[in-house]
Amino acid sequence: MDTTGADDDLELDLAICTACGADITDEASAYGIPNGEWLCLGCAVARGGRFDAGDERWLAAPDLEGLALRPS
């Protein structure tokens, strides 16, 4: 399971949530998708992701099924 969503990333300043289009403003809780896209905390949790705010890491990856993603 890829739980890289908490990694620092300079591109995050320009990132938007792939699912809802919201600006990604909190890099600690944004879920990074391997192709470079992001999910905001709300969308990632709604898709089954589990985030540990105390440790600032993802415990379970969100389900990306049906999400319109760019090719890697």
Phi, psi and omega in degrees: 000132179270118179238046184276006186302342183263005182292143173291142182205124180297331180293343182300330180302335182249007187277150172231157178291128180296329184277314187244348178085003179291149173295137175275112184247347182235095185297332182296327183251004175282142179261117180276124177271140185307335181276005178100356177272171185225154168241137174289165182304313182300315180290321179296317179292320178298336179265015174096000178290149177236123183248131176263102183294328180296317180265355183050057178209157178274128178269331178218135179285145175289156176283121181264004180303130177082358179278130179283100182253150172289151174295146180292000000 
